[in-house]
Amino acid sequence: MPWLPADFAHPTRVPLDGEHHLRPIRESDVDVDYPAVMGSRQRLWSLYGEKWGWPPADMTHEQDRVDLARHEREQDAHQSFNYALFNADETELFGCVYIDPVEDPERTDDAQISWWVVDDRVGTDLERALDAFVPRWIADVWPFTSPHYGI
């Protein structure tokens, strides 16, 4: 059974508030993604390291670019999605939202959803807005019936 309906069109720009929006990450976002990830690396490792091995302590700019290119290909193929959280002019990346298929065939969830914000936005209105927004957005726009939130 396919993960998403054949006719599903994923959103390409999603407003969060008047100053921030989500859009699928691209390889060309590496110059704003790399400092965001590496600036929050220890906390991100505590969230994703065990399962994904990400982000490694020695990740280079080039390795991040290659990773973003993979995300872009997977989004184009509707295999998984990585939405970056940007400011209005996309000069800063403040976090990401991941929408992935469930890999364990024994689980009944039809998607795994997780997200993060950069360290200096933890506990802020931006993080609270994203926390409130993501489950509503998934319920309203995405064709999942039993998404799992978290890793």
Secondary structure, DSSP 8 states (H G I E B T S, - for coil): --SS-TT----S-EE-SSSEEEEE--GGGHHHHHHHHHHTHHHHIIIIIHHH--S-TT--HHHHHHHHHHHHHHHHTTS-EEEEEEETTSS-EEEEEEEE----TT---SEEEEEEE-GGGTTSHHHHHHHHHHHHHHHHHS--SSEEE--
